[in-house]
Amino acid sequence: MPTPDVRRVTQEQPSNVLPPEIAERLREVVPTVADAAVAAIIDGVPSYANALSGPMGDTINRAVQLALGGFLSLAGRSDASAPQPAAIEAAYQLGRGEARSGRTMEALLAAYRIGARVSWRDMSREVVKHGVGSVQMSRFAELVFAYIDALSAASVSGHSDELHSTGQLRQRNLVRLVRALLSRAEPEAVVAAAERAGWAPPGALTAVLLPESQIASALSAVDPATLHHTEDVAALPPGTGLLLVPTTGSASSRSALLQHLRGTDAVVGPAVTWLEVAASFDRALRCQALGLDGLVDSDEHLAALVLASDPAARAALRARVLAPLADLRPSSAEKLTETLRAWLLHHGRREAVAEALFVHPQTVRYRVSQLREAYGDLLDDPDFVLDATLALA
């Protein structure tokens, strides 16, 4: 087990940082100091608020007392070559436990910092009561924070060893890679994240959204290098998972991906260069919002995506286009709106419009004449035709 060399730290300190009798006095207040440190940690590190309650809190309290006891053994001895304390092993195992719990080291290191601050505050008050001079106080402070650094390093070592031994390190790096890709981090940072994860970038990536219940079967069918984000993505609806699937960007590659996803309710974004996969993710999200059923290829719904990109603007455009019909009875306005839409889509071909509306061609003739009365020359204006086509599509 790799452990920090506390012996080296203590050897750099003069012997008897504290007189033995003061060190013994400090031992008497260790439980009180430990209680204050744990309370401050709970208050200062939100992720530990629940973890340190109940039996876990008692365990941490004992670990803090052990660490403080180990420190006082160093501070009060004249033998600077004392062996490394049991607190180092406890700190190492604490780091391993954090890794097994799925937590990063940030919370534990913050706890160390808070614990060191509170312990120094409370113990230094006790030391001052006994008239310790400024030189010894300075040495005492140095030893406190050197000792905490050693415990922190032991925990980091334990955390790292546990991740390496269970394979979680690579998974965490892959999650960080996905986070960097989706947040549009600088290319250099994303490339570095891919290297840390040992992930070889493909020619292209395709974002796929699908129900979480279908992720396992989808992963078994697609490229093994597919990135699966295992943590919450803020933009994803509840119950939806995300895959970033390596592809080549070719039509055949996309066809194969869609074939692999048959039978799922996946929404497949466009194939893009891997550094730009956030764009594929965004389009897949917009396509999912269309409410389509089954396997959805976003490439087949580009017009709908364009029209749905700004609903408020489209509603305003529709209102402006239909303004000449606003004074008609609702039933008449609805029929003329349907006729205008069909007339635009079928380029004014009366028989095609009649077939689309299931009416007689003469009815179409009559309705078009009403439209010409309402719109006049606008029906021949290319700009209006474009606006109306978009508004009524």
C-alpha positions in Angstrom: 0.0 0.0 0.0 1.5 3.3 -1.0 1.4 5.7 2.0 2.7 9.2 2.5 5.9 9.4 4.6 4.7 11.2 7.8 8.1 10.3 9.3 9.8 12.6 6.8 7.4 15.4 7.8 8.0 14.9 11.5 11.7 14.6 11.1 11.8 18.1 9.7 10.2 19.4 13.0 12.3 19.9 16.1 11.7 17.3 18.8 9.1 18.0 21.5 6.9 20.4 19.5 4.8 20.4 22.6 5.8 19.6 26.2 4.5 16.1 27.0 2.3 17.4 29.8 0.5 19.7 27.4 0.1 17.0 24.8 -1.5 14.8 27.6 -3.8 17.7 28.5 -4.9 18.0 24.8 -5.7 14.3 24.8 -8.4 15.0 27.4 -10.2 17.5 25.0 -9.9 15.3 21.9 -13.5 14.0 22.1 -14.8 17.6 22.3 -12.6 18.7 19.5 -13.7 15.7 17.4 -17.4 16.6 18.0 -16.8 20.2 16.9 -14.9 19.1 13.8 -17.6 16.6 12.7 -20.4 19.2 13.3 -18.4 21.7 11.2 -17.9 19.2 8.4 -21.6 18.4 8.3 -22.4 22.1 8.1 -19.7 22.9 5.6 -19.9 19.9 3.2 -23.5 19.4 2.0 -22.8 16.0 0.5 -21.9 14.7 3.9 -25.0 16.0 5.7 -26.8 12.6 5.4 -23.7 10.4 5.2 -22.4 11.5 8.6 -25.7 11.0 10.4 -26.4 7.9 12.4 -23.8 5.1 12.6 -21.7 6.7 9.8 -21.3 9.8 11.9 -20.1 7.7 14.9 -17.5 6.0 12.6 -16.2 9.3 11.3 -16.1 10.7 14.8 -13.9 7.8 15.9 -11.7 8.3 12.9 -11.3 12.0 13.8 -10.4 11.1 17.3 -7.9 8.5 16.1 -6.3 11.1 13.8 -6.0 13.6 16.6 -4.6 11.1 18.9 -2.0 10.1 16.4 -1.1 13.7 15.9 -0.6 14.3 19.6 1.6 11.3 19.8 3.9 13.0 17.3 3.7 16.4 18.9 4.5 15.2 22.4 7.3 12.8 21.8 11.0 13.5 21.8 11.6 10.6 19.4 11.2 12.1 15.9 11.7 8.7 14.3 8.4 7.4 15.6 6.7 5.0 13.2 3.8 6.2 11.0 0.6 6.3 13.1 -2.4 4.0 12.6 -4.3 7.1 11.5 -2.5 6.9 8.1 -3.9 3.5 7.5 -7.3 4.7 8.6 -7.1 7.6 6.2 -6.1 5.3 3.4 -9.1 3.0 4.0 -11.4 6.1 4.3 -10.3 7.1 0.8 -11.1 3.5 -0.5 -14.5 3.7 1.2 -15.3 7.0 -0.6 -14.5 5.4 -3.9 -16.7 2.4 -3.2 -19.5 4.7 -2.2 -19.2 6.4 -5.7 -18.1 9.7 -4.3 -15.2 11.8 -5.6 -12.4 13.1 -3.3 -13.6 16.7 -3.4 -15.9 16.3 -0.4 -13.4 14.3 1.7 -10.6 16.8 1.0 -13.0 19.6 2.0 -13.8 17.7 5.2 -10.1 17.5 5.9 -9.6 21.2 5.4 -12.5 22.0 7.7 -11.5 19.5 10.3 -7.9 20.9 10.3 -9.2 24.4 10.8 -11.5 23.5 13.7 -9.0 21.3 15.3 -6.3 24.0 15.1 -8.7 26.6 16.5 -9.8 24.5 19.5 -6.4 22.9 20.3 -4.5 26.2 20.0 -6.8 27.8 22.5 -5.9 25.0 25.0 -2.2 25.4 24.2 -2.3 29.2 24.7 -3.9 28.6 28.2 -0.7 26.8 29.2 1.6 29.7 28.2 3.3 28.1 25.1 5.5 30.6 23.4 5.2 31.9 19.9 8.0 29.8 18.5 6.4 26.6 19.8 3.0 27.7 18.6 4.5 28.2 15.1 6.0 24.8 15.1 2.7 23.4 16.4 0.8 25.0 13.6 3.2 23.7 11.0 2.9 20.2 12.4 -1.0 20.3 12.4 -1.2 21.2 8.7 1.7 18.9 7.6 -0.1 16.1 9.4 -3.5 16.9 7.7 -1.7 17.0 4.4 -0.3 13.5 5.1 -3.8 12.2 5.9 -5.2 13.8 2.8 -2.5 12.2 0.7 -3.2 8.8 2.2 -6.9 9.1 1.5 -6.2 10.2 -2.1 -4.0 7.2 -2.5 -6.7 4.9 -1.2 -9.3 6.4 -3.4 -7.1 6.1 -6.5 -6.1 2.5 -5.7 -9.8 1.5 -5.2 -10.8 3.1 -8.5 -7.9 1.4 -10.3 -8.7 -2.0 -8.8 -12.4 -1.9 -9.7 -12.2 -0.2 -13.1 -14.2 2.7 -12.0 -11.5 5.2 -12.8 -11.9 4.7 -16.5 -15.7 4.9 -16.2 -15.4 8.2 -14.3 -13.1 9.5 -17.0 -15.6 8.4 -19.7 -18.3 10.3 -17.8 -16.1 13.4 -17.7 -15.5 13.0 -21.4 -19.2 13.0 -22.1 -19.7 16.0 -19.9 -16.9 17.9 -21.7 -18.5 17.0 -25.1 -22.0 18.1 -24.1 -20.8 21.3 -22.5 -18.9 22.2 -25.7 -15.6 22.5 -23.8 -12.5 23.7 -25.7 -11.3 21.1 -28.2 -7.9 20.7 -26.4 -9.7 19.9 -23.1 -12.0 17.4 -24.8 -9.0 15.7 -26.5 -7.2 15.5 -23.2 -10.3 14.0 -21.6 -10.5 11.3 -24.3 -6.8 10.5 -23.7 -7.3 10.1 -20.0 -10.3 7.8 -20.6 -8.3 5.7 -23.1 -11.1 6.3 -25.7 -10.1 6.5 -29.3 -12.2 9.2 -31.2 -14.2 7.8 -34.2 -14.9 9.5 -37.5 -18.2 10.7 -36.2 -20.6 10.4 -33.3 -24.4 10.2 -33.2 -26.5 11.1 -30.2 -29.3 8.6 -29.4 -32.0 9.2 -26.9 -34.1 6.3 -25.6 -35.9 5.1 -22.5 -33.6 4.0 -19.8 -35.2 0.5 -19.8 -34.0 0.0 -23.4 -30.4 1.1 -22.9 -29.0 -2.3 -22.0 -30.3 -4.0 -25.1 -29.2 -1.1 -27.3 -25.7 -1.1 -25.9 -25.4 -4.8 -26.8 -26.2 -4.0 -30.4 -24.1 -0.9 -31.1 -20.4 -0.2 -31.2 -18.7 -1.3 -28.0 -16.9 2.1 -27.9 -20.3 3.8 -27.4 -20.3 6.4 -24.7 -23.1 6.0 -22.1 -23.7 8.9 -19.8 -24.5 7.3 -16.4 -25.2 10.6 -14.5 -28.1 13.0 -14.9 -28.0 15.3 -17.9 -30.0 18.4 -17.0 -31.7 18.7 -20.5 -32.9 15.1 -20.5 -36.5 14.3 -19.6 -36.8 11.9 -16.6 -36.5 8.3 -17.6 -34.5 9.1 -20.8 -31.0 7.8 -21.4 -28.3 9.1 -23.7 -25.9 7.1 -26.0 -23.1 8.7 -28.1 -22.6 6.1 -30.8 -19.4 6.0 -33.0 -20.3 6.1 -36.7 -18.5 6.9 -39.9 -20.9 9.6 -41.0 -21.8 7.6 -44.2 -25.3 6.7 -45.3 -24.5 3.0 -44.8 -23.3 3.5 -41.3 -26.5 5.4 -40.4 -28.6 2.7 -42.0 -26.8 0.1 -39.9 -27.3 2.1 -36.7 -31.0 2.4 -37.4 -31.2 -1.3 -38.1 -29.5 -2.0 -34.7 -32.1 0.2 -33.0 -35.1 -1.4 -34.5 -37.8 -2.3 -31.9 -36.8 0.6 -29.6 -38.2 4.0 -29.1 -34.9 5.7 -29.8 -34.6 9.2 -31.3 -31.5 9.3 -33.4 -29.7 12.6 -33.9 -27.5 13.5 -36.9 -24.0 12.0 -37.4 -21.5 14.8 -36.7 -17.7 15.0 -36.1 -17.1 13.7 -32.6 -16.1 17.1 -31.2 -19.4 18.6 -32.3 -21.7 15.8 -30.8 -23.4 18.4 -28.7 -25.2 19.6 -31.9 -26.4 16.0 -32.5 -27.6 15.9 -28.9 -29.5 19.2 -29.3 -31.2 18.1 -32.5 -32.2 14.8 -31.0 -33.8 16.6 -28.0 -35.7 18.9 -30.4 -36.9 15.9 -32.4 -38.0 14.1 -29.2 -40.1 17.1 -28.3 -42.1 16.6 -31.5 -43.8 13.7 -29.8 -43.3 11.1 -32.5 -43.7 7.4 -31.7 -41.3 4.5 -32.2 -37.8 4.7 -33.7 -37.3 8.3 -34.9 -34.7 9.3 -37.4 -34.2 13.1 -37.0 -32.9 13.3 -40.6 -36.4 12.4 -41.8 -38.0 15.3 -39.9 -35.9 18.3 -40.7 -38.8 20.5 -42.0 -40.8 19.8 -38.8 -37.7 20.7 -36.7 -37.2 24.0 -38.6 -40.9 24.9 -38.2 -40.9 24.0 -34.5 -37.6 25.8 -33.7 -39.5 29.0 -32.7 -43.1 28.3 -31.9 -43.9 31.9 -31.0 -42.4 33.3 -34.2 -44.4 30.8 -36.2 -47.6 31.7 -34.4 -47.0 35.4 -35.1 -46.3 34.6 -38.8 -49.5 32.5 -39.1 -51.6 35.3 -37.5 -50.2 37.8 -40.0 -50.8 35.6 -43.0 -54.4 34.9 -42.0 -55.2 38.5 -41.0 -57.3 39.1 -44.2 -59.6 36.2 -43.1 -60.0 37.4 -39.5 -63.4 39.1 -40.0 -65.0 36.0 -41.5 -67.1 33.5 -39.7 -64.9 30.9 -38.0 -66.2 28.1 -40.3 -65.6 30.1 -43.4 -62.2 31.2 -42.3 -61.3 27.5 -41.5 -62.3 26.3 -45.0 -60.5 29.1 -46.8 -57.4 28.5 -44.6 -57.4 24.8 -45.7 -57.9 25.8 -49.3 -55.0 28.3 -49.1 -52.7 25.7 -47.7 -53.6 23.1 -50.3 -53.4 25.7 -53.1 -49.8 26.6 -51.9 -48.7 23.0 -51.6 -50.1 22.0 -55.0 -48.9 25.1 -56.8 -52.5 26.2 -57.7 -53.4 23.0 -59.6 -57.2 22.9 -59.1 -57.7 19.1 -59.5 -54.9 18.3 -57.1 -56.3 20.8 -54.5 -59.8 19.3 -54.9 -58.4 15.8 -54.4 -56.5 16.8 -51.3 -59.6 18.6 -49.8 -62.1 15.9 -51.0 -64.2 18.5 -52.7 -65.4 19.2 -56.3 -63.0 21.3 -58.5 -65.8 23.9 -58.9 -65.8 24.3 -55.1 -62.1 24.9 -55.3 -62.6 27.5 -58.0 -65.2 29.3 -55.8 -63.0 29.3 -52.7 -59.9 30.5 -54.6 -62.0 33.4 -55.9 -62.8 34.3 -52.3 -59.1 34.1 -51.4 -58.3 36.5 -54.3 -60.9 38.9 -53.0 -59.3 38.7 -49.5 -55.7 38.8 -50.5 -55.6 40.5 -53.9 -52.2 40.6 -55.5 -50.5 39.0 -52.4 -51.2 35.5 -53.8 -48.8 36.3 -56.6 -46.1 37.9 -54.3 -43.2 35.4 -53.8 -42.5 36.8 -50.3 -46.1 36.3 -49.2 -46.2 32.8 -50.8 -43.1 31.8 -48.8 -44.5 33.3 -45.5 -47.8 31.5 -46.1 -46.2 28.2 -46.9 -44.1 28.3 -43.7 -47.0 29.5 -41.6 -49.5 26.9 -42.8 -47.1 23.9 -43.4 
